[in-house]
Structures are given as C-alpha cells and as structure tokens.
Amino acid sequence: GATAISGDMRDDASWRIAAASAEAIIHAGQLRFGRLGGRAHDALVQADRRALDLLLAAARPDLRVLVYTSGFLVYGACLDGPVSEARAVAPYPAVAYKREHEQLALASGKPVVVVRPSTVYGTRGIFARYSLAPTLKGGPARHPGDGNNATSYVHTDDLAEAFRRCLEDPRPGEIFNVTDDQPTTPRSMLSELARQAGARPPRSLPAWLFKLAAGRLAPALLAPTQITSDKIKAALGWSPQYPTIREGVAAVIAATR
C-alpha cells in the first residue's frame, strides 16, 4: 500500500505535492557522495535539513506519522558492547547533523518517530557496490583497516519491515534502533560473504588510505559501534528475518544471482 516517490532532495517539485497528500511519510533520502570532504559534507547537511523542513511544512494536519531516518553512528564509539536508545549520544562530527535534525523533527509538533538503523546491507547501495559486487566477481573485497571493529548490521528487508511497523502502529516521539541480533566485524562479515560466494577472502584497505578515500566519515567507520533492538521488539513486535549475517548474506547472494 506504500508508494515510493523517486526524486531529488534538492528539487522539491518532484515530491512535495505527494508529501502534502500522504497519509504517512518516511524520510530516508540522502545525497550520494564519494569522499566526504568539507564541501560534500556541507551539501549533505543542507539537503537533509531542507528536505526535512519541507516535509514537516507539507505534512497534512491528520498525518499519521513522519519517520525520520537517522543512524547508529550518532552514538559514537561503543566500547562496552551493544547500546540501547537510553545511551547518551556522542556523534562523530561527520554525522552530528543527524542528531540535530532528530531533535528538530521531534520538537516540531508533528507526529515524528526517529529510526536509527545500523549498517544496512542488501542487493543495492554502498554495500552492493563495494562489498557484494567484488566478492561475486571472485574477490577479494576490502575492509577498512584491520576490519576488527565490532559493528552492527541490518538487512534492508528487515529495515523495511521496521519502517512498516512504525507506519502502522505510530509511536510519536519515540526513537528506535534497528539492527540484527549479532554484531560482528567488517572482516568477519566479508569473510562470511566470501565463503558463501566461493570467493577469495577479503583483504585490508590500509587505514591511512581509507581515510584519504572516505574523508570525514572514516573515523566513524573504523571504530566499534554496536546497538540493540530490544525496544522496537517490545514496542512494535518487530524481529529480524535475518538475525545474523550468515542468514542475511545468503539471502543477498541468492537474490542477486
């Protein structure tokens, strides 16, 4: 029953009319970027703020809910294991704007729910380009640094199901983490992907080279960040179809092939 509106965050003519008539809205847009330098970061922040402002302004009076997609990197480094929504945030500078926009949306007076996904993987997007495609060609894919920083992941289908539950059972004012049940490391994740695909094991992309390639986002992607989804499980009855990377990458490989 949902309709995806394809458009450009910087051109509201492509989606603003649809937003004004929508029963519910998910804002999951983000500008594409390569290296996140100063100019790219500023463009990212400005586009997200403008889109959020326009969506809030366009929302009809009886809007059920507006879901704002943030991310688990707002917690900063998680050195003591997976954290819940009760954990105070300490965002990396590259993603501090997400926390600011969370607060803006929640204080808007509109029925807003914030979703903080972990690293999303599936058949498209950044994961498909940099991890899945090289692996399915025989490998190796590359992980940043030693790849041993514990990280949480979520399959794109599981994230979509979390969005659906937020629309059908709105809880305005709430913040929900969305992740699978077993954090792992980028190295282990890519090793499992390679094993199931029959490809060569992943290799390291030296941290210094990754920092040059990723820019301001590099520190966040080289640190451990782990979250739990206990809150959304209890509140909305959500649970991941793919509780670990093992099941998730098998589904991704099958869907791609």
Contacts in CASP RR format, 6 or more apart in sequence:
PFRMAT RR
TARGET T0000
AUTHOR 0000-0000-0000
METHOD contacts of the structure
MODEL  1
GATAISGDMRDDASWRIAAASAEAIIHAGQLRFGRLGGRAHDALVQADRR
ALDLLLAAARPDLRVLVYTSGFLVYGACLDGPVSEARAVAPYPAVAYKRE
HEQLALASGKPVVVVRPSTVYGTRGIFARYSLAPTLKGGPARHPGDGNNA
TSYVHTDDLAEAFRRCLEDPRPGEIFNVTDDQPTTPRSMLSELARQAGAR
PPRSLPAWLFKLAAGRLAPALLAPTQITSDKIKAALGWSPQYPTIREGVA
AVIAATR
2 164 0 8 1.000
2 167 0 8 1.000
3 18 0 8 1.000
5 14 0 8 1.000
5 15 0 8 1.000
5 18 0 8 1.000
5 19 0 8 1.000
6 14 0 8 1.000
7 14 0 8 1.000
7 15 0 8 1.000
8 14 0 8 1.000
9 29 0 8 1.000
9 30 0 8 1.000
9 31 0 8 1.000
9 47 0 8 1.000
9 48 0 8 1.000
9 50 0 8 1.000
9 51 0 8 1.000
10 31 0 8 1.000
10 47 0 8 1.000
10 50 0 8 1.000
12 50 0 8 1.000
12 51 0 8 1.000
12 54 0 8 1.000
16 54 0 8 1.000
16 58 0 8 1.000
19 25 0 8 1.000
19 54 0 8 1.000
19 55 0 8 1.000
19 58 0 8 1.000
19 59 0 8 1.000
20 58 0 8 1.000
20 59 0 8 1.000
20 60 0 8 1.000
21 60 0 8 1.000
22 59 0 8 1.000
22 60 0 8 1.000
22 63 0 8 1.000
23 63 0 8 1.000
23 64 0 8 1.000
24 63 0 8 1.000
24 64 0 8 1.000
24 65 0 8 1.000
24 66 0 8 1.000
24 67 0 8 1.000
24 167 0 8 1.000
24 170 0 8 1.000
25 55 0 8 1.000
25 59 0 8 1.000
25 63 0 8 1.000
25 65 0 8 1.000
25 66 0 8 1.000
25 67 0 8 1.000
26 66 0 8 1.000
26 67 0 8 1.000
26 69 0 8 1.000
26 163 0 8 1.000
26 167 0 8 1.000
27 51 0 8 1.000
27 52 0 8 1.000
27 55 0 8 1.000
27 66 0 8 1.000
27 67 0 8 1.000
27 68 0 8 1.000
27 69 0 8 1.000
28 67 0 8 1.000
28 69 0 8 1.000
28 163 0 8 1.000
29 48 0 8 1.000
29 51 0 8 1.000
29 69 0 8 1.000
30 44 0 8 1.000
30 47 0 8 1.000
30 48 0 8 1.000
31 43 0 8 1.000
31 44 0 8 1.000
31 47 0 8 1.000
31 48 0 8 1.000
33 40 0 8 1.000
33 43 0 8 1.000
33 44 0 8 1.000
34 40 0 8 1.000
35 212 0 8 1.000
35 213 0 8 1.000
35 214 0 8 1.000
35 215 0 8 1.000
36 44 0 8 1.000
36 94 0 8 1.000
36 214 0 8 1.000
36 215 0 8 1.000
36 216 0 8 1.000
36 217 0 8 1.000
37 215 0 8 1.000
37 216 0 8 1.000
38 216 0 8 1.000
41 94 0 8 1.000
41 216 0 8 1.000
44 97 0 8 1.000
45 97 0 8 1.000
48 97 0 8 1.000
48 98 0 8 1.000
48 101 0 8 1.000
49 97 0 8 1.000
49 101 0 8 1.000
49 104 0 8 1.000
52 68 0 8 1.000
52 101 0 8 1.000
52 104 0 8 1.000
52 105 0 8 1.000
55 66 0 8 1.000
56 66 0 8 1.000
56 105 0 8 1.000
56 108 0 8 1.000
56 110 0 8 1.000
59 66 0 8 1.000
59 110 0 8 1.000
63 110 0 8 1.000
63 111 0 8 1.000
64 111 0 8 1.000
64 167 0 8 1.000
64 170 0 8 1.000
65 111 0 8 1.000
65 112 0 8 1.000
65 113 0 8 1.000
65 166 0 8 1.000
65 167 0 8 1.000
65 170 0 8 1.000
65 172 0 8 1.000
66 105 0 8 1.000
66 110 0 8 1.000
66 111 0 8 1.000
66 112 0 8 1.000
66 113 0 8 1.000
67 112 0 8 1.000
67 113 0 8 1.000
67 114 0 8 1.000
67 115 0 8 1.000
67 163 0 8 1.000
67 166 0 8 1.000
67 167 0 8 1.000
68 101 0 8 1.000
68 102 0 8 1.000
68 105 0 8 1.000
68 112 0 8 1.000
68 113 0 8 1.000
68 114 0 8 1.000
68 115 0 8 1.000
69 115 0 8 1.000
69 117 0 8 1.000
70 98 0 8 1.000
70 99 0 8 1.000
70 101 0 8 1.000
70 102 0 8 1.000
70 114 0 8 1.000
70 115 0 8 1.000
70 116 0 8 1.000
70 175 0 8 1.000
71 95 0 8 1.000
71 98 0 8 1.000
71 115 0 8 1.000
71 116 0 8 1.000
71 117 0 8 1.000
71 118 0 8 1.000
72 116 0 8 1.000
72 117 0 8 1.000
72 118 0 8 1.000
72 119 0 8 1.000
72 152 0 8 1.000
72 177 0 8 1.000
72 179 0 8 1.000
72 225 0 8 1.000
72 227 0 8 1.000
73 91 0 8 1.000
73 92 0 8 1.000
73 94 0 8 1.000
73 95 0 8 1.000
73 98 0 8 1.000
73 220 0 8 1.000
73 225 0 8 1.000
74 89 0 8 1.000
74 91 0 8 1.000
74 95 0 8 1.000
74 96 0 8 1.000
74 98 0 8 1.000
74 99 0 8 1.000
74 102 0 8 1.000
74 116 0 8 1.000
75 83 0 8 1.000
75 87 0 8 1.000
75 89 0 8 1.000
75 90 0 8 1.000
75 91 0 8 1.000
75 225 0 8 1.000
75 227 0 8 1.000
76 89 0 8 1.000
76 90 0 8 1.000
76 91 0 8 1.000
76 92 0 8 1.000
76 220 0 8 1.000
76 223 0 8 1.000
76 225 0 8 1.000
77 90 0 8 1.000
77 223 0 8 1.000
77 224 0 8 1.000
77 225 0 8 1.000
78 87 0 8 1.000
78 150 0 8 1.000
78 224 0 8 1.000
78 225 0 8 1.000
78 226 0 8 1.000
78 227 0 8 1.000
79 224 0 8 1.000
81 150 0 8 1.000
81 183 0 8 1.000
81 224 0 8 1.000
81 226 0 8 1.000
82 152 0 8 1.000
82 183 0 8 1.000
82 226 0 8 1.000
82 227 0 8 1.000
82 228 0 8 1.000
83 226 0 8 1.000
83 227 0 8 1.000
83 228 0 8 1.000
84 177 0 8 1.000
84 227 0 8 1.000
84 228 0 8 1.000
84 230 0 8 1.000
84 231 0 8 1.000
85 116 0 8 1.000
85 175 0 8 1.000
85 176 0 8 1.000
85 177 0 8 1.000
85 231 0 8 1.000
89 99 0 8 1.000
91 98 0 8 1.000
91 99 0 8 1.000
92 217 0 8 1.000
92 219 0 8 1.000
92 220 0 8 1.000
92 223 0 8 1.000
93 216 0 8 1.000
94 216 0 8 1.000
94 217 0 8 1.000
94 219 0 8 1.000
94 220 0 8 1.000
95 217 0 8 1.000
95 220 0 8 1.000
102 114 0 8 1.000
102 175 0 8 1.000
105 112 0 8 1.000
105 114 0 8 1.000
106 112 0 8 1.000
106 114 0 8 1.000
106 173 0 8 1.000
111 170 0 8 1.000
111 172 0 8 1.000
111 173 0 8 1.000
112 172 0 8 1.000
112 173 0 8 1.000
113 166 0 8 1.000
113 170 0 8 1.000
113 171 0 8 1.000
113 172 0 8 1.000
113 173 0 8 1.000
113 174 0 8 1.000
113 175 0 8 1.000
113 176 0 8 1.000
114 173 0 8 1.000
114 174 0 8 1.000
114 175 0 8 1.000
114 176 0 8 1.000
115 159 0 8 1.000
115 162 0 8 1.000
115 163 0 8 1.000
115 166 0 8 1.000
115 175 0 8 1.000
115 176 0 8 1.000
115 178 0 8 1.000
116 175 0 8 1.000
116 176 0 8 1.000
116 177 0 8 1.000
116 178 0 8 1.000
116 227 0 8 1.000
117 154 0 8 1.000
117 159 0 8 1.000
117 162 0 8 1.000
117 177 0 8 1.000
117 178 0 8 1.000
117 179 0 8 1.000
118 151 0 8 1.000
118 152 0 8 1.000
118 153 0 8 1.000
118 154 0 8 1.000
118 177 0 8 1.000
118 178 0 8 1.000
118 179 0 8 1.000
118 180 0 8 1.000
118 225 0 8 1.000
118 227 0 8 1.000
119 127 0 8 1.000
119 151 0 8 1.000
119 152 0 8 1.000
119 153 0 8 1.000
119 154 0 8 1.000
120 127 0 8 1.000
120 153 0 8 1.000
120 154 0 8 1.000
120 155 0 8 1.000
120 156 0 8 1.000
120 159 0 8 1.000
121 127 0 8 1.000
121 131 0 8 1.000
121 132 0 8 1.000
121 153 0 8 1.000
121 154 0 8 1.000
121 155 0 8 1.000
121 156 0 8 1.000
121 248 0 8 1.000
121 249 0 8 1.000
121 252 0 8 1.000
122 128 0 8 1.000
122 132 0 8 1.000
122 155 0 8 1.000
122 156 0 8 1.000
122 252 0 8 1.000
122 255 0 8 1.000
123 132 0 8 1.000
123 156 0 8 1.000
123 252 0 8 1.000
123 255 0 8 1.000
123 256 0 8 1.000
124 156 0 8 1.000
128 256 0 8 1.000
130 141 0 8 1.000
130 142 0 8 1.000
131 141 0 8 1.000
131 189 0 8 1.000
131 190 0 8 1.000
131 193 0 8 1.000
132 141 0 8 1.000
132 193 0 8 1.000
132 252 0 8 1.000
132 253 0 8 1.000
132 256 0 8 1.000
134 140 0 8 1.000
134 141 0 8 1.000
134 142 0 8 1.000
135 141 0 8 1.000
135 190 0 8 1.000
135 193 0 8 1.000
135 194 0 8 1.000
135 197 0 8 1.000
135 199 0 8 1.000
135 202 0 8 1.000
136 197 0 8 1.000
136 199 0 8 1.000
136 253 0 8 1.000
136 256 0 8 1.000
136 257 0 8 1.000
137 199 0 8 1.000
138 197 0 8 1.000
138 198 0 8 1.000
138 199 0 8 1.000
138 200 0 8 1.000
139 194 0 8 1.000
139 199 0 8 1.000
139 200 0 8 1.000
139 202 0 8 1.000
140 194 0 8 1.000
140 199 0 8 1.000
140 200 0 8 1.000
140 201 0 8 1.000
140 202 0 8 1.000
140 203 0 8 1.000
141 190 0 8 1.000
141 193 0 8 1.000
141 194 0 8 1.000
141 199 0 8 1.000
141 202 0 8 1.000
141 203 0 8 1.000
142 202 0 8 1.000
142 203 0 8 1.000
142 204 0 8 1.000
142 205 0 8 1.000
143 186 0 8 1.000
143 187 0 8 1.000
143 189 0 8 1.000
143 190 0 8 1.000
143 202 0 8 1.000
143 203 0 8 1.000
143 204 0 8 1.000
143 205 0 8 1.000
144 186 0 8 1.000
144 204 0 8 1.000
144 205 0 8 1.000
144 207 0 8 1.000
144 210 0 8 1.000
144 214 0 8 1.000
144 218 0 8 1.000
144 221 0 8 1.000
144 222 0 8 1.000
145 204 0 8 1.000
145 205 0 8 1.000
145 206 0 8 1.000
145 207 0 8 1.000
145 210 0 8 1.000
145 222 0 8 1.000
146 187 0 8 1.000
146 204 0 8 1.000
146 207 0 8 1.000
147 185 0 8 1.000
147 186 0 8 1.000
147 187 0 8 1.000
147 204 0 8 1.000
148 185 0 8 1.000
148 187 0 8 1.000
149 185 0 8 1.000
149 186 0 8 1.000
149 222 0 8 1.000
149 223 0 8 1.000
149 224 0 8 1.000
149 225 0 8 1.000
150 183 0 8 1.000
150 184 0 8 1.000
150 185 0 8 1.000
150 224 0 8 1.000
150 225 0 8 1.000
150 226 0 8 1.000
151 183 0 8 1.000
151 184 0 8 1.000
151 185 0 8 1.000
151 186 0 8 1.000
151 189 0 8 1.000
151 224 0 8 1.000
151 225 0 8 1.000
151 226 0 8 1.000
152 179 0 8 1.000
152 180 0 8 1.000
152 183 0 8 1.000
152 225 0 8 1.000
152 226 0 8 1.000
152 227 0 8 1.000
153 179 0 8 1.000
153 180 0 8 1.000
153 183 0 8 1.000
153 184 0 8 1.000
153 189 0 8 1.000
153 245 0 8 1.000
154 178 0 8 1.000
154 179 0 8 1.000
154 180 0 8 1.000
154 240 0 8 1.000
155 180 0 8 1.000
155 240 0 8 1.000
155 241 0 8 1.000
155 242 0 8 1.000
155 248 0 8 1.000
155 251 0 8 1.000
155 252 0 8 1.000
157 241 0 8 1.000
157 242 0 8 1.000
157 251 0 8 1.000
158 178 0 8 1.000
158 180 0 8 1.000
158 240 0 8 1.000
158 241 0 8 1.000
158 242 0 8 1.000
159 178 0 8 1.000
161 238 0 8 1.000
161 241 0 8 1.000
162 176 0 8 1.000
162 178 0 8 1.000
162 232 0 8 1.000
162 236 0 8 1.000
162 238 0 8 1.000
165 232 0 8 1.000
165 236 0 8 1.000
165 237 0 8 1.000
165 238 0 8 1.000
166 176 0 8 1.000
166 236 0 8 1.000
169 236 0 8 1.000
171 235 0 8 1.000
171 236 0 8 1.000
174 231 0 8 1.000
174 235 0 8 1.000
176 229 0 8 1.000
176 231 0 8 1.000
176 232 0 8 1.000
176 235 0 8 1.000
176 236 0 8 1.000
177 227 0 8 1.000
177 228 0 8 1.000
177 229 0 8 1.000
177 231 0 8 1.000
177 232 0 8 1.000
178 229 0 8 1.000
178 232 0 8 1.000
178 238 0 8 1.000
179 227 0 8 1.000
179 228 0 8 1.000
179 229 0 8 1.000
179 240 0 8 1.000
180 229 0 8 1.000
180 240 0 8 1.000
180 242 0 8 1.000
180 243 0 8 1.000
180 244 0 8 1.000
180 245 0 8 1.000
181 229 0 8 1.000
181 240 0 8 1.000
181 243 0 8 1.000
181 244 0 8 1.000
182 243 0 8 1.000
182 244 0 8 1.000
182 245 0 8 1.000
183 226 0 8 1.000
184 192 0 8 1.000
184 244 0 8 1.000
184 245 0 8 1.000
187 202 0 8 1.000
188 245 0 8 1.000
189 245 0 8 1.000
189 249 0 8 1.000
190 201 0 8 1.000
190 202 0 8 1.000
191 201 0 8 1.000
191 202 0 8 1.000
192 245 0 8 1.000
192 246 0 8 1.000
192 249 0 8 1.000
193 199 0 8 1.000
193 202 0 8 1.000
193 245 0 8 1.000
193 249 0 8 1.000
193 252 0 8 1.000
193 253 0 8 1.000
194 200 0 8 1.000
194 201 0 8 1.000
194 202 0 8 1.000
196 249 0 8 1.000
196 250 0 8 1.000
196 253 0 8 1.000
197 253 0 8 1.000
205 213 0 8 1.000
207 218 0 8 1.000
207 222 0 8 1.000
210 218 0 8 1.000
210 221 0 8 1.000
210 222 0 8 1.000
211 218 0 8 1.000
211 219 0 8 1.000
211 222 0 8 1.000
214 221 0 8 1.000
229 238 0 8 1.000
229 240 0 8 1.000
232 238 0 8 1.000
233 239 0 8 1.000
241 247 0 8 1.000
242 248 0 8 1.000
242 251 0 8 1.000
END
